[in-house]
Amino acid sequence: MAIVGRPNVGKSTLFNRLVGRKLAVVHGAPGVTRDRKIAVATWDRSSFWVVDTGGYVPGAREGMEALVREQASLAVEEATFVVFVVDGEDGVNPLDVEIAQILRERGKASVLVVNKIDNYERETLIHEFHRLGVGEPIPVSAVHGRGTDALLDRIVESLGEAGPAEEPVDAISVAVVGKPNVGKSSIINRLLCEERMIVHESPGTTRDSVDSFFRYDGKEFILIDTAGLRRKRSISDALAVYIVVRALKSIERASVVLLVLDASTGFSSQDTRIAAIAHRSGKPSVVVFNKWDLVERDQWTAVDIEKEFRRRLPFLSYAPVVFASALTGLRVSRLPGLALEVVSQSRRKLSEQELMQALKSAFAKRRPPAGHSGLAVALKRASQVSVVPPTFTLFVTERSAFRKSYILYLLNSLREQFGFRGTPVRLKVRTAFRK
């Protein structure tokens, strides 16, 4: 089921109301929604997919409006039922008339929803919408939820015996992050083998985090396209701040982070900041240098760039690096397999025996320096306390001996023995209680 209508009539507010969650960004400015956003709604023991679309401008032939129109058209073509939303406050708009004509010509099953009807007195406003010729209007207030029960009844009745919609269980969610215009949406489109995300040369095309479902090697994935993360001084209004917050929350709910950088322009301080966010999240990461097809090979090699990356971002040294091109498809097909691998590594659990043997071997090769007492430090016991990221606690006779450099040595020793490719590993040191 797809929600369509001209810009700023309340489609995203209605989408959030129907799915019961605030998934779509809602703002007074027109054109906030651009890509299709999909979620499952449940009503009266029935469930169905709901697709939010950008503001539909029928006559748009170029620029961003044309791209949004194309995405909305695809949603209408794929949908078995269309919810056509109009603005009760504004009355019939010429764009409403054009959209109604398109729906009639395509013969799509649809329902006309007159939004912003907040009380009974305003219900008289719906009568002029009869002239659109797309059926009996249903008055609703998406903000307050008024009339949405009747709308859901109508949707369920129209969908009939369609199979229940279910979001993938235990899917690997991949947050695709990076600064604006590095090709995040293009990578997702290449993986999906369709123009699912709007791609435009202007930075900031993606306004919200958008989920897409994808299957690879029998495993379900959720690809989360996020808005480009900008520098703080570039964020000038409340909408921009909210969009960045949504992108950060996408990292929190992800199973793995795909950090996309532009291979043709080199590193920036913003790339470093975004990489640090991914690292601090504790989620496994894969680094993608996109636009590799644009790099002059006689100036930079993959070895040169990766070496510089490791030097400038040593805290992300565990992340595998892929040099890819969303435009040509170069190595993009490797990304799902790498995502599965690093997620598996982040969930790895060591037995206490394995951990103690590895740490004792590391202690034997390089003893920790003496603590404040001047006595040799002994390891009493160790255990893994959590996964994602793998986190270990060591109990020793004197914690002061474990300086940052020695903890890093122990972490590297654990990586040498057990891999943990692509995932952060954390090590906590505690003083053992004397008996």
N, C-alpha and C positions, 0 to 999 in steps of 0.2 A: 504494500500500500504506500503510495507516494503523496506527499503534501506539496502542492504547487500554488503559485499565486505571484502577483507582482511584488516588487520590493516593499518591505516595511509594513506588511499587513498582519504580522504576528505569527508567521509559520513556525519559527523556532520555538516561540513560547508554547504554541499548541503541541509541537513535537515533544517538548519536555513534559507537558501535562499528560499526554497519551502514554508515554513510556514510563512515567512516574519517577523520572530522575532529571536533574539539571545537566543534561549532556551537551546541549547546544548553547553557544554564546548568544545572549539576548542583549541588545543594545538599541537605543533610539535611532542611531544613525542607519540609513539604508545601506544595503550591500554588505552587511557583516558576514552573512552566510554565503559561501561561494561553492565549496565542495558539497557533494552528497554526504549526509550523515545517516547512519543506519543503526537501529536498535530494535529490540523485541518489546512489544506491548502485550499485556495480558488482560483479558476481560471476560467475565462469565465463563470461566474454565476453557477459554479459547486463547490462543496466542498467535501473533502475526508480526511480520516485519513492518517497520515504519521507516520511511525514507524522508529526511528533511532535505529540501533543495534550496538553492539560492533564488533570489528574486528573478522571476521570469520576465524578460523584456522581448516580446515576439519579434520586433523589427531589428534587433541588434545584429549587426553583420561583422563587426570587428571589435578588437579590444577586449577588456575584461568582461563587459556585459555579454558579448557574444559567447565567450567561453562558459560563463555561468548558464546562459540559455541552453547551450549544448548539453551541459551536465543535467539540467532539469529535464530536457527532452529525452535523454537516455533513461532517466528515472521513470518518466511517464510510459515510455515504450516497454520497459521491463515490468511495470506494475500491473497487477490484476485489477486494482481499484485505485481511484484517484480522489483525494480530498482537495477540492478547489477552495482556497481561502480568499475572502474579500474583506474589505474594511468597512464596517457598518457606519463609522463616523464620517468617512469621506464620501460615501455613496458610490454609485457606479462610475468607474473610471474607464476611459477609452482602452486602457491596457486590459482591464477585466473583460471587456467585450471581445478583444482579440483572442485572449486565452480561452474564453468560452467557445469561440468558433473553432479553435484548434481541437478542443476536446470533443466537440460534436463531430467534426470531420473524421477524427480517428476512431470514433465510436467507442470510446473508453467508458466503462462503468464508473460513475463518479457521484459525489455528493457535494453540494454547494454549502459552504460554511461561512456565515456572516459573523465575523469576529468583532469584539469590542462592544457587545450588547450586554451591558453590566446589570441591567434591571428590566422589569416588565415594561416600564414606560418607553424604553428605547426599542422594544420589539417592533413597533410600527415602522422602524427604519428598514426592516428587511424586505418590505413589500416591493420596493422598486427593483430589487435584484431578480424578481421573477422574469424580467425582460431579457435576462441573459440566456434563458432557454435551456438551462441545464438541471431542471428539477426543482423540487421544493426546498427553499433555503432552511438551514438549521441555525438558529441564533445561539451563539456561544460567547463566553468571555474566557479566553484562554488564560488570562492572568488570574482570575478568581475561580476557575473551574466550572463556572455556570454553564449548563447545557452540554457538557462533555459526556455525561452518561448517555444521553440520547444519541449523541454522535457515535460513541463506541458501540451501542446497540445496533445502529445502522451499519457500521463497518462489519461487525461480526455476522450480521444477517446477509450482507452482500458477498462476503468471502465464502460463505457456505461451508462446504466440507473440505476446504483446503487443509493440508497437513499442518500439524502444529509447528510453529517456528521455535527453534532452540539455538541459543548461542553456544559455541563450542565449549565443552567441558575440558578442563585441564589443557587448554590451548596455551601455546607459547606466545606471550604478548611482547612485541618488539617495538620499542619507542625509537623512532627515527628522528634524531636531533641534530642540530647544527645551527650556524648563523644563517641569516636570510640568503637565498639565492645560491646555495651550494648544490642543489639538485635533489633534495630529500623526496619531493613528490615524484620526480622523474624516476627515481630508483624504485619507489613503490609501484608506479605504473608499469615499469619493466617487469617486476616480479609478478604482477597480476595479469600481465599480457593484455591490458586494456588501459584506456585513458581515464582511469578512475578519479585521479586528482587533477585539478586545474594546474597547468604549468604555464607560466608567463615570465617574460624577461624582467619585469619589474620586481624588486625585492618585496617580501611581505605578502605574497599572493595568498598563501595559506593563513587563514585568520584563526582557526581553531584546531584542536586535536581531532583527527578523524580516524575512525577505526575501519579497517577492511579485513575481511576474512579470506584466508588463503590456506591451501593444503600443499604440503611438500612431503614426499616420501612416507605417506600415510599418517602424517602428523598435522594437526590443526595449528594455524598461526593466526594471531591478530596483529596486523601491521598498523601501528599508530603514527600517522603523519602529524607532526607538530609544527606550530608556528615557529619561524626563525627567531632564535633568542638574540635579542639586541643588547647593546651596551646600555647601562642605566641612563646615561645622559641622552640617549636617543629615544627614551620612552617618555612621551610628553603628555599623554592623556590617560584617563581612567580606563578606556577600552584597551589601549595598548598594554597597560599594566595587567589587566585581567587576562588578556591573551597569553602573556608570558607566564602568569601564575598557572594557567591551564596546562601549558607546555611542561612546566616543572612537575605538576601533579601526574602528568602522563609518565614521567620517568619513575615516580614513586610506585605506580601500579604495574609497571612493566616487568617482565621476566628477564629481559636483556635490553641493553642500549646499543643502538647502531649510531655511532658518532660519525657524521659525514663532514668531510673537509673538502675544499676546492683545491685539487692538485695543481691547477693552472695559475693560482694566485699566491700560493705559499701560506705560511702560518700567520696568524694574527693573535694579538693578546686576547681577543674575544674567543678564539678557538681554545686557547688555554683555559679560560674561565669555564667554558662549557664542558671541557674534558674534566675539569676539577669537580663540577657538579655531578657528572656521571660517576666519577670515582667515589665521591662522598656518599652517593646513594647506596653504595654497597652492592650494586647490581653488576653482573658480568657485562663486558663491553666488547664490541668489535669496531675497529676503526676502518672507515672507508674513505680512501682518497678518490673522490669522483672527478670526472672530466679528465681522466688520464689520457684520453685521445687528443687533448689540446696541448699536452706538454711536449716541448721540443726535446727529443732524446739526447741530442748532442750537448745539451746544457745540464739536464738533471736526469739521473737514473733512479729507478725505484730504490736501489740500495742507498743512494745518497739521501733521498727524502726520508726513508725510514730511519736512517741513522740520525738525521737532524731531529726528527720527531722524538726518538727515544732520548736524545740529549736534552731537548727543551721540555719534554713532559715525562720525566723519569717515573713519576708516580703512576703512570699508565703503561709501564713497560710490559705488564702481563698481557695486554690486549693484542690479539692478532691483527695484522694490518693487511688490507686488500686494496690493490690499485685497480679501479674499475671505471667503467663508462656507462652511465645510464642511457646515453644516446645510442651507442653501438651495441650495448648488452655485454660488453667485455667483463667477464668474471662476476657479473651480478648473480648468476645462478649459484655461485659458491656461498652466498650469504646465508641462506636458510640452514645449510649444513653446519656452518660455523656457529650460527646462533644456537642450534641444538647442542653442539659440542660444549660451548662455554656455559650454557645453562646447566648441563649435566655436571660439569666441573664445579660449579657454584653450589650444587646440592650434595657434593661428595662428603661422606661421613667416615672418619677414621676411627678405628678401635683404639682404646687406650694403650693397648700393647704396641700397635703400629706406631702410634705417636711417640711413646716413650723410647722405643728403639731408635727412631729417627733423631730425636732430640739428644739422646745419649751419644749417638754417633757424632752429631754436630758439636757437642760439648767436648768430646775427645779430640777433635781436630783443632778446636780453638776454644780455650777456656775463657769464660767471662772474666773481666778484670775484678780485682778485689773490691769489696764494698767499703763502706765507711769504717767498719770494724777492723779491716785489714785481713780478715780471714777468707779462706777460699770459699766460694759459693757452691752450694750443692743443689741439684734438682731433686725435689722430693716426689712430685707427681705432676701429671699434666692430663688434660682432657679437652675434648672438643665440646663446646657449649652450644653452638648453633651452626646453621648453614645459611647461605645467601646473605652475607658472604660467610665462608668457613671461618669460624672464630674459635681460637684456642686460649685456654687459661693455663699458665704455668705457676706452680707453687714452689718457691725457692727459699733458701735460708736467709737471703738478703736481697731485697728488691733493688736497693740503690746501685747495685753493680750492673744492672741492665740498662745501659744507656741506649740511645736511639740507634747508634751504629751497630750495636750488638744484636738488638732486636731485628734490625734489617738483615743481618747475617743469618739469624735463625729462620726468618721468613724465606730467604733465598734458598736455604738448605731444605726446607719443607717443599718448596717448588721443585727443586732438583729431584727429590725422591718421589713426589706424588703428582707433579704436573700443575694442577690448578690453573690451567691455561685459560686466560680470558677473565678471570674473576679476582677481585680483591681478596686478600687473606689478612685477617686481623689476629694479633697476638697480645694477650693481656698477661701481665706479670703480677703475682700476688706473693706476699710473704707468708710462708707456711707457719702455722701456729706450733710453738714448741710444746711438747708433752712433758 
